[in-house]
Amino acid sequence: PGGILTTIAENVEYFDVSYFDGETWYTEWPEDMEAPPDLVEFTLITRPLGLGNYISETHLVNLVKQANETEATVQ
């Protein structure tokens, strides 16, 4: 309630997010965790109109490294 629905991508066949705490992968980040996850992995599979093949992308985001970076360490 009270939100705005905006389409940011079309023809998405699959979207998945996993979270890693340094030891265990989770499909949902537990509310009782005291810190953010170390890694977030997301997978997106699309099937663009007019193409018969799927396009699959999987990316890892290292949140620990980003939280500890300073302007002096970013190049």
HTML snippet that shows the backbone in 3Dmol.js (N, CA, C, O; Angstrom):
<script src="https://3Dmol.org/build/3Dmol-min.js"></script>
<div id="view" style="width:600px;height:400px;position:relative"></div>
<script>
const pdb = `
ATOM      1  N   PRO A   1       0.833  -1.210   0.000  1.00  0.00           N
ATOM      2  CA  PRO A   1       0.000   0.000   0.000  1.00  0.00           C
ATOM      3  C   PRO A   1       0.865   1.257   0.000  1.00  0.00           C
ATOM      4  O   PRO A   1       1.873   1.331   0.704  1.00  0.00           O
ATOM      5  N   GLY A   2       0.467   2.224  -0.783  1.00  0.00           N
ATOM      6  CA  GLY A   2       1.178   3.498  -0.811  1.00  0.00           C
ATOM      7  C   GLY A   2       2.393   3.515  -1.712  1.00  0.00           C
ATOM      8  O   GLY A   2       3.058   4.545  -1.825  1.00  0.00           O
ATOM      9  N   GLY A   3       2.703   2.390  -2.362  1.00  0.00           N
ATOM     10  CA  GLY A   3       3.876   2.344  -3.221  1.00  0.00           C
ATOM     11  C   GLY A   3       3.530   2.630  -4.660  1.00  0.00           C
ATOM     12  O   GLY A   3       2.362   2.779  -5.018  1.00  0.00           O
ATOM     13  N   ILE A   4       4.561   2.707  -5.483  1.00  0.00           N
ATOM     14  CA  ILE A   4       4.391   2.922  -6.912  1.00  0.00           C
ATOM     15  C   ILE A   4       5.040   1.751  -7.634  1.00  0.00           C
ATOM     16  O   ILE A   4       6.199   1.424  -7.379  1.00  0.00           O
ATOM     17  N   LEU A   5       4.298   1.124  -8.530  1.00  0.00           N
ATOM     18  CA  LEU A   5       4.818   0.006  -9.309  1.00  0.00           C
ATOM     19  C   LEU A   5       5.382   0.540 -10.621  1.00  0.00           C
ATOM     20  O   LEU A   5       4.676   1.196 -11.387  1.00  0.00           O
ATOM     21  N   THR A   6       6.660   0.255 -10.874  1.00  0.00           N
ATOM     22  CA  THR A   6       7.329   0.717 -12.078  1.00  0.00           C
ATOM     23  C   THR A   6       8.016  -0.461 -12.753  1.00  0.00           C
ATOM     24  O   THR A   6       8.750  -1.205 -12.102  1.00  0.00           O
ATOM     25  N   THR A   7       7.789  -0.638 -14.042  1.00  0.00           N
ATOM     26  CA  THR A   7       8.462  -1.691 -14.801  1.00  0.00           C
ATOM     27  C   THR A   7       9.892  -1.245 -15.083  1.00  0.00           C
ATOM     28  O   THR A   7      10.117  -0.189 -15.673  1.00  0.00           O
ATOM     29  N   ILE A   8      10.857  -2.059 -14.655  1.00  0.00           N
ATOM     30  CA  ILE A   8      12.264  -1.727 -14.918  1.00  0.00           C
ATOM     31  C   ILE A   8      12.888  -2.677 -15.934  1.00  0.00           C
ATOM     32  O   ILE A   8      13.976  -2.419 -16.448  1.00  0.00           O
ATOM     33  N   ALA A   9      12.186  -3.788 -16.224  1.00  0.00           N
ATOM     34  CA  ALA A   9      12.679  -4.741 -17.221  1.00  0.00           C
ATOM     35  C   ALA A   9      11.502  -5.550 -17.733  1.00  0.00           C
ATOM     36  O   ALA A   9      10.538  -5.802 -17.010  1.00  0.00           O
ATOM     37  N   GLU A  10      11.596  -5.951 -18.988  1.00  0.00           N
ATOM     38  CA  GLU A  10      10.562  -6.778 -19.580  1.00  0.00           C
ATOM     39  C   GLU A  10      11.167  -8.105 -20.020  1.00  0.00           C
ATOM     40  O   GLU A  10      12.381  -8.234 -20.179  1.00  0.00           O
ATOM     41  N   ASN A  11      10.291  -9.086 -20.211  1.00  0.00           N
ATOM     42  CA  ASN A  11      10.699 -10.405 -20.683  1.00  0.00           C
ATOM     43  C   ASN A  11      11.637 -11.125 -19.715  1.00  0.00           C
ATOM     44  O   ASN A  11      12.484 -11.912 -20.136  1.00  0.00           O
ATOM     45  N   VAL A  12      11.486 -10.853 -18.418  1.00  0.00           N
ATOM     46  CA  VAL A  12      12.282 -11.548 -17.407  1.00  0.00           C
ATOM     47  C   VAL A  12      11.636 -12.906 -17.154  1.00  0.00           C
ATOM     48  O   VAL A  12      10.469 -12.987 -16.770  1.00  0.00           O
ATOM     49  N   GLU A  13      12.398 -13.959 -17.371  1.00  0.00           N
ATOM     50  CA  GLU A  13      11.910 -15.317 -17.168  1.00  0.00           C
ATOM     51  C   GLU A  13      12.224 -15.814 -15.757  1.00  0.00           C
ATOM     52  O   GLU A  13      11.491 -16.636 -15.208  1.00  0.00           O
ATOM     53  N   TYR A  14      13.319 -15.311 -15.170  1.00  0.00           N
ATOM     54  CA  TYR A  14      13.761 -15.807 -13.864  1.00  0.00           C
ATOM     55  C   TYR A  14      14.594 -14.740 -13.192  1.00  0.00           C
ATOM     56  O   TYR A  14      15.418 -14.091 -13.837  1.00  0.00           O
ATOM     57  N   PHE A  15      14.384 -14.552 -11.890  1.00  0.00           N
ATOM     58  CA  PHE A  15      15.192 -13.640 -11.091  1.00  0.00           C
ATOM     59  C   PHE A  15      15.381 -14.282  -9.729  1.00  0.00           C
ATOM     60  O   PHE A  15      14.412 -14.726  -9.114  1.00  0.00           O
ATOM     61  N   ASP A  16      16.620 -14.336  -9.250  1.00  0.00           N
ATOM     62  CA  ASP A  16      16.906 -14.970  -7.973  1.00  0.00           C
ATOM     63  C   ASP A  16      17.998 -14.187  -7.252  1.00  0.00           C
ATOM     64  O   ASP A  16      18.928 -13.678  -7.877  1.00  0.00           O
ATOM     65  N   VAL A  17      17.873 -14.097  -5.932  1.00  0.00           N
ATOM     66  CA  VAL A  17      18.870 -13.434  -5.099  1.00  0.00           C
ATOM     67  C   VAL A  17      19.249 -14.382  -3.970  1.00  0.00           C
ATOM     68  O   VAL A  17      18.379 -15.004  -3.360  1.00  0.00           O
ATOM     69  N   SER A  18      20.554 -14.494  -3.688  1.00  0.00           N
ATOM     70  CA  SER A  18      21.063 -15.288  -2.569  1.00  0.00           C
ATOM     71  C   SER A  18      22.013 -14.417  -1.757  1.00  0.00           C
ATOM     72  O   SER A  18      22.647 -13.501  -2.281  1.00  0.00           O
ATOM     73  N   TYR A  19      22.095 -14.724  -0.470  1.00  0.00           N
ATOM     74  CA  TYR A  19      22.896 -13.923   0.455  1.00  0.00           C
ATOM     75  C   TYR A  19      23.882 -14.835   1.180  1.00  0.00           C
ATOM     76  O   TYR A  19      23.539 -15.957   1.554  1.00  0.00           O
ATOM     77  N   PHE A  20      25.116 -14.348   1.377  1.00  0.00           N
ATOM     78  CA  PHE A  20      26.167 -15.140   2.016  1.00  0.00           C
ATOM     79  C   PHE A  20      26.704 -14.397   3.225  1.00  0.00           C
ATOM     80  O   PHE A  20      27.077 -13.228   3.125  1.00  0.00           O
ATOM     81  N   ASP A  21      26.744 -15.075   4.381  1.00  0.00           N
ATOM     82  CA  ASP A  21      27.215 -14.433   5.613  1.00  0.00           C
ATOM     83  C   ASP A  21      28.664 -14.759   5.941  1.00  0.00           C
ATOM     84  O   ASP A  21      29.130 -14.445   7.037  1.00  0.00           O
ATOM     85  N   GLY A  22      29.383 -15.381   5.019  1.00  0.00           N
ATOM     86  CA  GLY A  22      30.757 -15.789   5.263  1.00  0.00           C
ATOM     87  C   GLY A  22      30.874 -17.288   5.495  1.00  0.00           C
ATOM     88  O   GLY A  22      31.960 -17.858   5.382  1.00  0.00           O
ATOM     89  N   GLU A  23      29.741 -17.932   5.824  1.00  0.00           N
ATOM     90  CA  GLU A  23      29.727 -19.373   6.053  1.00  0.00           C
ATOM     91  C   GLU A  23      28.579 -20.073   5.332  1.00  0.00           C
ATOM     92  O   GLU A  23      28.747 -21.193   4.849  1.00  0.00           O
ATOM     93  N   THR A  24      27.410 -19.427   5.253  1.00  0.00           N
ATOM     94  CA  THR A  24      26.202 -20.064   4.740  1.00  0.00           C
ATOM     95  C   THR A  24      25.517 -19.178   3.713  1.00  0.00           C
ATOM     96  O   THR A  24      25.477 -17.957   3.862  1.00  0.00           O
ATOM     97  N   TRP A  25      24.971 -19.808   2.652  1.00  0.00           N
ATOM     98  CA  TRP A  25      24.151 -19.103   1.671  1.00  0.00           C
ATOM     99  C   TRP A  25      22.687 -19.165   2.115  1.00  0.00           C
ATOM    100  O   TRP A  25      22.225 -20.201   2.593  1.00  0.00           O
ATOM    101  N   TYR A  26      21.957 -18.051   1.954  1.00  0.00           N
ATOM    102  CA  TYR A  26      20.544 -17.963   2.316  1.00  0.00           C
ATOM    103  C   TYR A  26      19.738 -17.502   1.106  1.00  0.00           C
ATOM    104  O   TYR A  26      20.219 -16.702   0.304  1.00  0.00           O
ATOM    105  N   THR A  27      18.520 -18.003   0.976  1.00  0.00           N
ATOM    106  CA  THR A  27      17.627 -17.513  -0.072  1.00  0.00           C
ATOM    107  C   THR A  27      16.899 -16.261   0.393  1.00  0.00           C
ATOM    108  O   THR A  27      16.411 -15.486  -0.430  1.00  0.00           O
ATOM    109  N   GLU A  28      16.821 -16.056   1.699  1.00  0.00           N
ATOM    110  CA  GLU A  28      16.287 -14.826   2.291  1.00  0.00           C
ATOM    111  C   GLU A  28      17.224 -14.411   3.410  1.00  0.00           C
ATOM    112  O   GLU A  28      17.723 -15.260   4.147  1.00  0.00           O
ATOM    113  N   TRP A  29      17.470 -13.104   3.546  1.00  0.00           N
ATOM    114  CA  TRP A  29      18.356 -12.633   4.601  1.00  0.00           C
ATOM    115  C   TRP A  29      17.570 -12.556   5.906  1.00  0.00           C
ATOM    116  O   TRP A  29      16.582 -11.826   5.986  1.00  0.00           O
ATOM    117  N   PRO A  30      17.996 -13.302   6.936  1.00  0.00           N
ATOM    118  CA  PRO A  30      17.253 -13.327   8.190  1.00  0.00           C
ATOM    119  C   PRO A  30      17.181 -11.942   8.842  1.00  0.00           C
ATOM    120  O   PRO A  30      18.171 -11.211   8.883  1.00  0.00           O
ATOM    121  N   GLU A  31      16.008 -11.597   9.344  1.00  0.00           N
ATOM    122  CA  GLU A  31      15.808 -10.290   9.984  1.00  0.00           C
ATOM    123  C   GLU A  31      16.656 -10.120  11.233  1.00  0.00           C
ATOM    124  O   GLU A  31      17.001  -8.995  11.593  1.00  0.00           O
ATOM    125  N   ASP A  32      17.000 -11.226  11.906  1.00  0.00           N
ATOM    126  CA  ASP A  32      17.752 -11.119  13.159  1.00  0.00           C
ATOM    127  C   ASP A  32      19.265 -10.997  12.959  1.00  0.00           C
ATOM    128  O   ASP A  32      20.008 -10.929  13.939  1.00  0.00           O
ATOM    129  N   MET A  33      19.732 -10.968  11.708  1.00  0.00           N
ATOM    130  CA  MET A  33      21.167 -10.786  11.465  1.00  0.00           C
ATOM    131  C   MET A  33      21.568  -9.377  11.882  1.00  0.00           C
ATOM    132  O   MET A  33      20.857  -8.411  11.602  1.00  0.00           O
ATOM    133  N   GLU A  34      22.703  -9.267  12.549  1.00  0.00           N
ATOM    134  CA  GLU A  34      23.152  -7.977  13.052  1.00  0.00           C
ATOM    135  C   GLU A  34      23.933  -7.171  12.016  1.00  0.00           C
ATOM    136  O   GLU A  34      24.118  -5.966  12.182  1.00  0.00           O
ATOM    137  N   ALA A  35      24.383  -7.816  10.968  1.00  0.00           N
ATOM    138  CA  ALA A  35      25.187  -7.145   9.946  1.00  0.00           C
ATOM    139  C   ALA A  35      24.626  -7.494   8.576  1.00  0.00           C
ATOM    140  O   ALA A  35      23.890  -8.469   8.426  1.00  0.00           O
ATOM    141  N   PRO A  36      24.977  -6.692   7.579  1.00  0.00           N
ATOM    142  CA  PRO A  36      24.551  -7.041   6.211  1.00  0.00           C
ATOM    143  C   PRO A  36      25.331  -8.260   5.718  1.00  0.00           C
ATOM    144  O   PRO A  36      26.351  -8.616   6.307  1.00  0.00           O
ATOM    145  N   PRO A  37      24.866  -8.903   4.646  1.00  0.00           N
ATOM    146  CA  PRO A  37      25.589 -10.066   4.117  1.00  0.00           C
ATOM    147  C   PRO A  37      26.954  -9.665   3.564  1.00  0.00           C
ATOM    148  O   PRO A  37      27.173  -8.518   3.175  1.00  0.00           O
ATOM    149  N   ASP A  38      27.864 -10.636   3.539  1.00  0.00           N
ATOM    150  CA  ASP A  38      29.180 -10.410   2.942  1.00  0.00           C
ATOM    151  C   ASP A  38      29.073 -10.324   1.425  1.00  0.00           C
ATOM    152  O   ASP A  38      29.695  -9.467   0.797  1.00  0.00           O
ATOM    153  N   LEU A  39      28.278 -11.222   0.840  1.00  0.00           N
ATOM    154  CA  LEU A  39      28.087 -11.273  -0.601  1.00  0.00           C
ATOM    155  C   LEU A  39      26.600 -11.354  -0.931  1.00  0.00           C
ATOM    156  O   LEU A  39      25.816 -11.945  -0.188  1.00  0.00           O
ATOM    157  N   VAL A  40      26.233 -10.758  -2.040  1.00  0.00           N
ATOM    158  CA  VAL A  40      24.888 -10.910  -2.587  1.00  0.00           C
ATOM    159  C   VAL A  40      25.072 -11.382  -4.024  1.00  0.00           C
ATOM    160  O   VAL A  40      25.781 -10.754  -4.810  1.00  0.00           O
ATOM    161  N   GLU A  41      24.424 -12.497  -4.358  1.00  0.00           N
ATOM    162  CA  GLU A  41      24.476 -13.031  -5.713  1.00  0.00           C
ATOM    163  C   GLU A  41      23.096 -12.891  -6.331  1.00  0.00           C
ATOM    164  O   GLU A  41      22.093 -13.256  -5.718  1.00  0.00           O
ATOM    165  N   PHE A  42      23.049 -12.359  -7.546  1.00  0.00           N
ATOM    166  CA  PHE A  42      21.760 -12.307  -8.229  1.00  0.00           C
ATOM    167  C   PHE A  42      21.895 -12.866  -9.637  1.00  0.00           C
ATOM    168  O   PHE A  42      22.893 -12.663 -10.328  1.00  0.00           O
ATOM    169  N   THR A  43      20.842 -13.580 -10.030  1.00  0.00           N
ATOM    170  CA  THR A  43      20.779 -14.197 -11.344  1.00  0.00           C
ATOM    171  C   THR A  43      19.542 -13.690 -12.061  1.00  0.00           C
ATOM    172  O   THR A  43      18.452 -13.645 -11.490  1.00  0.00           O
ATOM    173  N   LEU A  44      19.722 -13.314 -13.304  1.00  0.00           N
ATOM    174  CA  LEU A  44      18.631 -12.800 -14.129  1.00  0.00           C
ATOM    175  C   LEU A  44      18.663 -13.542 -15.465  1.00  0.00           C
ATOM    176  O   LEU A  44      19.693 -13.585 -16.138  1.00  0.00           O
ATOM    177  N   ILE A  45      17.528 -14.122 -15.836  1.00  0.00           N
ATOM    178  CA  ILE A  45      17.412 -14.800 -17.130  1.00  0.00           C
ATOM    179  C   ILE A  45      16.286 -14.124 -17.900  1.00  0.00           C
ATOM    180  O   ILE A  45      15.160 -14.016 -17.415  1.00  0.00           O
ATOM    181  N   THR A  46      16.607 -13.675 -19.101  1.00  0.00           N
ATOM    182  CA  THR A  46      15.613 -12.994 -19.939  1.00  0.00           C
ATOM    183  C   THR A  46      15.512 -13.705 -21.283  1.00  0.00           C
ATOM    184  O   THR A  46      16.387 -14.477 -21.676  1.00  0.00           O
ATOM    185  N   ARG A  47      14.420 -13.419 -21.964  1.00  0.00           N
ATOM    186  CA  ARG A  47      14.232 -13.927 -23.325  1.00  0.00           C
ATOM    187  C   ARG A  47      13.710 -12.756 -24.157  1.00  0.00           C
ATOM    188  O   ARG A  47      12.501 -12.547 -24.260  1.00  0.00           O
ATOM    189  N   PRO A  48      14.625 -12.000 -24.745  1.00  0.00           N
ATOM    190  CA  PRO A  48      14.221 -10.825 -25.514  1.00  0.00           C
ATOM    191  C   PRO A  48      13.284 -11.187 -26.669  1.00  0.00           C
ATOM    192  O   PRO A  48      13.418 -12.244 -27.285  1.00  0.00           O
ATOM    193  N   LEU A  49      12.349 -10.305 -26.946  1.00  0.00           N
ATOM    194  CA  LEU A  49      11.424 -10.515 -28.058  1.00  0.00           C
ATOM    195  C   LEU A  49      12.192 -10.665 -29.362  1.00  0.00           C
ATOM    196  O   LEU A  49      13.142  -9.924 -29.612  1.00  0.00           O
ATOM    197  N   GLY A  50      11.793 -11.604 -30.181  1.00  0.00           N
ATOM    198  CA  GLY A  50      12.426 -11.809 -31.473  1.00  0.00           C
ATOM    199  C   GLY A  50      13.644 -12.709 -31.428  1.00  0.00           C
ATOM    200  O   GLY A  50      14.174 -13.082 -32.474  1.00  0.00           O
ATOM    201  N   LEU A  51      14.099 -13.065 -30.230  1.00  0.00           N
ATOM    202  CA  LEU A  51      15.249 -13.959 -30.107  1.00  0.00           C
ATOM    203  C   LEU A  51      14.788 -15.282 -29.522  1.00  0.00           C
ATOM    204  O   LEU A  51      13.960 -15.308 -28.611  1.00  0.00           O
ATOM    205  N   GLY A  52      15.308 -16.360 -30.032  1.00  0.00           N
ATOM    206  CA  GLY A  52      14.928 -17.673 -29.538  1.00  0.00           C
ATOM    207  C   GLY A  52      15.707 -18.097 -28.312  1.00  0.00           C
ATOM    208  O   GLY A  52      15.271 -18.983 -27.577  1.00  0.00           O
ATOM    209  N   ASN A  53      16.847 -17.483 -28.084  1.00  0.00           N
ATOM    210  CA  ASN A  53      17.722 -17.888 -26.987  1.00  0.00           C
ATOM    211  C   ASN A  53      17.505 -17.046 -25.736  1.00  0.00           C
ATOM    212  O   ASN A  53      17.144 -15.871 -25.806  1.00  0.00           O
ATOM    213  N   TYR A  54      17.732 -17.668 -24.611  1.00  0.00           N
ATOM    214  CA  TYR A  54      17.692 -16.957 -23.343  1.00  0.00           C
ATOM    215  C   TYR A  54      19.026 -16.261 -23.111  1.00  0.00           C
ATOM    216  O   TYR A  54      20.058 -16.696 -23.622  1.00  0.00           O
ATOM    217  N   ILE A  55      19.000 -15.200 -22.353  1.00  0.00           N
ATOM    218  CA  ILE A  55      20.220 -14.518 -21.914  1.00  0.00           C
ATOM    219  C   ILE A  55      20.266 -14.654 -20.402  1.00  0.00           C
ATOM    220  O   ILE A  55      19.318 -14.287 -19.708  1.00  0.00           O
ATOM    221  N   SER A  56      21.374 -15.184 -19.893  1.00  0.00           N
ATOM    222  CA  SER A  56      21.524 -15.423 -18.464  1.00  0.00           C
ATOM    223  C   SER A  56      22.714 -14.635 -17.930  1.00  0.00           C
ATOM    224  O   SER A  56      23.795 -14.657 -18.519  1.00  0.00           O
ATOM    225  N   GLU A  57      22.515 -13.949 -16.828  1.00  0.00           N
ATOM    226  CA  GLU A  57      23.581 -13.187 -16.170  1.00  0.00           C
ATOM    227  C   GLU A  57      23.550 -13.505 -14.685  1.00  0.00           C
ATOM    228  O   GLU A  57      22.486 -13.480 -14.065  1.00  0.00           O
ATOM    229  N   THR A  58      24.710 -13.804 -14.112  1.00  0.00           N
ATOM    230  CA  THR A  58      24.845 -13.979 -12.668  1.00  0.00           C
ATOM    231  C   THR A  58      25.964 -13.071 -12.197  1.00  0.00           C
ATOM    232  O   THR A  58      27.044 -13.040 -12.785  1.00  0.00           O
ATOM    233  N   HIS A  59      25.694 -12.327 -11.120  1.00  0.00           N
ATOM    234  CA  HIS A  59      26.678 -11.372 -10.589  1.00  0.00           C
ATOM    235  C   HIS A  59      26.793 -11.526  -9.083  1.00  0.00           C
ATOM    236  O   HIS A  59      25.815 -11.830  -8.401  1.00  0.00           O
ATOM    237  N   LEU A  60      27.991 -11.314  -8.575  1.00  0.00           N
ATOM    238  CA  LEU A  60      28.253 -11.278  -7.145  1.00  0.00           C
ATOM    239  C   LEU A  60      28.607  -9.854  -6.751  1.00  0.00           C
ATOM    240  O   LEU A  60      29.387  -9.188  -7.432  1.00  0.00           O
ATOM    241  N   VAL A  61      28.035  -9.395  -5.659  1.00  0.00           N
ATOM    242  CA  VAL A  61      28.358  -8.073  -5.121  1.00  0.00           C
ATOM    243  C   VAL A  61      28.996  -8.295  -3.764  1.00  0.00           C
ATOM    244  O   VAL A  61      28.386  -8.898  -2.881  1.00  0.00           O
ATOM    245  N   ASN A  62      30.224  -7.812  -3.587  1.00  0.00           N
ATOM    246  CA  ASN A  62      30.964  -7.961  -2.350  1.00  0.00           C
ATOM    247  C   ASN A  62      30.672  -6.752  -1.459  1.00  0.00           C
ATOM    248  O   ASN A  62      31.270  -5.693  -1.644  1.00  0.00           O
ATOM    249  N   LEU A  63      29.769  -6.897  -0.504  1.00  0.00           N
ATOM    250  CA  LEU A  63      29.388  -5.783   0.360  1.00  0.00           C
ATOM    251  C   LEU A  63      30.436  -5.478   1.417  1.00  0.00           C
ATOM    252  O   LEU A  63      30.551  -4.332   1.851  1.00  0.00           O
ATOM    253  N   VAL A  64      31.202  -6.473   1.842  1.00  0.00           N
ATOM    254  CA  VAL A  64      32.240  -6.253   2.849  1.00  0.00           C
ATOM    255  C   VAL A  64      33.324  -5.358   2.276  1.00  0.00           C
ATOM    256  O   VAL A  64      33.755  -4.409   2.932  1.00  0.00           O
ATOM    257  N   LYS A  65      33.766  -5.644   1.071  1.00  0.00           N
ATOM    258  CA  LYS A  65      34.805  -4.840   0.439  1.00  0.00           C
ATOM    259  C   LYS A  65      34.315  -3.415   0.239  1.00  0.00           C
ATOM    260  O   LYS A  65      35.055  -2.469   0.508  1.00  0.00           O
ATOM    261  N   GLN A  66      33.087  -3.241  -0.223  1.00  0.00           N
ATOM    262  CA  GLN A  66      32.555  -1.906  -0.464  1.00  0.00           C
ATOM    263  C   GLN A  66      32.421  -1.117   0.828  1.00  0.00           C
ATOM    264  O   GLN A  66      32.661   0.090   0.827  1.00  0.00           O
ATOM    265  N   ALA A  67      32.049  -1.753   1.920  1.00  0.00           N
ATOM    266  CA  ALA A  67      31.875  -1.060   3.190  1.00  0.00           C
ATOM    267  C   ALA A  67      33.210  -0.594   3.756  1.00  0.00           C
ATOM    268  O   ALA A  67      33.267   0.414   4.460  1.00  0.00           O
ATOM    269  N   ASN A  68      34.288  -1.322   3.451  1.00  0.00           N
ATOM    270  CA  ASN A  68      35.603  -0.991   3.990  1.00  0.00           C
ATOM    271  C   ASN A  68      36.432  -0.104   3.077  1.00  0.00           C
ATOM    272  O   ASN A  68      37.519   0.323   3.465  1.00  0.00           O
ATOM    273  N   GLU A  69      35.951   0.183   1.878  1.00  0.00           N
ATOM    274  CA  GLU A  69      36.708   1.011   0.948  1.00  0.00           C
ATOM    275  C   GLU A  69      36.629   2.477   1.349  1.00  0.00           C
ATOM    276  O   GLU A  69      35.623   2.946   1.879  1.00  0.00           O
ATOM    277  N   THR A  70      37.709   3.175   1.082  1.00  0.00           N
ATOM    278  CA  THR A  70      37.736   4.629   1.269  1.00  0.00           C
ATOM    279  C   THR A  70      38.156   5.232  -0.053  1.00  0.00           C
ATOM    280  O   THR A  70      38.495   4.507  -0.989  1.00  0.00           O
ATOM    281  N   GLU A  71      38.139   6.539  -0.140  1.00  0.00           N
ATOM    282  CA  GLU A  71      38.563   7.172  -1.388  1.00  0.00           C
ATOM    283  C   GLU A  71      40.008   6.820  -1.730  1.00  0.00           C
ATOM    284  O   GLU A  71      40.369   6.742  -2.904  1.00  0.00           O
ATOM    285  N   ALA A  72      40.828   6.609  -0.714  1.00  0.00           N
ATOM    286  CA  ALA A  72      42.238   6.279  -0.949  1.00  0.00           C
ATOM    287  C   ALA A  72      42.408   4.876  -1.499  1.00  0.00           C
ATOM    288  O   ALA A  72      43.396   4.603  -2.182  1.00  0.00           O
ATOM    289  N   THR A  73      41.449   3.958  -1.215  1.00  0.00           N
ATOM    290  CA  THR A  73      41.604   2.576  -1.680  1.00  0.00           C
ATOM    291  C   THR A  73      40.902   2.319  -3.000  1.00  0.00           C
ATOM    292  O   THR A  73      41.180   1.311  -3.649  1.00  0.00           O
ATOM    293  N   VAL A  74      40.005   3.195  -3.418  1.00  0.00           N
ATOM    294  CA  VAL A  74      39.292   3.011  -4.688  1.00  0.00           C
ATOM    295  C   VAL A  74      40.139   3.598  -5.799  1.00  0.00           C
ATOM    296  O   VAL A  74      40.581   4.744  -5.712  1.00  0.00           O
ATOM    297  N   GLN A  75      40.368   2.802  -6.860  1.00  0.00           N
ATOM    298  CA  GLN A  75      41.200   3.281  -7.955  1.00  0.00           C
ATOM    299  C   GLN A  75      40.420   3.294  -9.245  1.00  0.00           C
ATOM    300  O   GLN A  75      40.956   3.670 -10.287  1.00  0.00           O
TER     301      GLN A  75
END
`;
const viewer = $3Dmol.createViewer("view");
viewer.addModel(pdb, "pdb");
viewer.setStyle({}, {cartoon: {color: "spectrum"}});
viewer.zoomTo();
viewer.render();
</script>
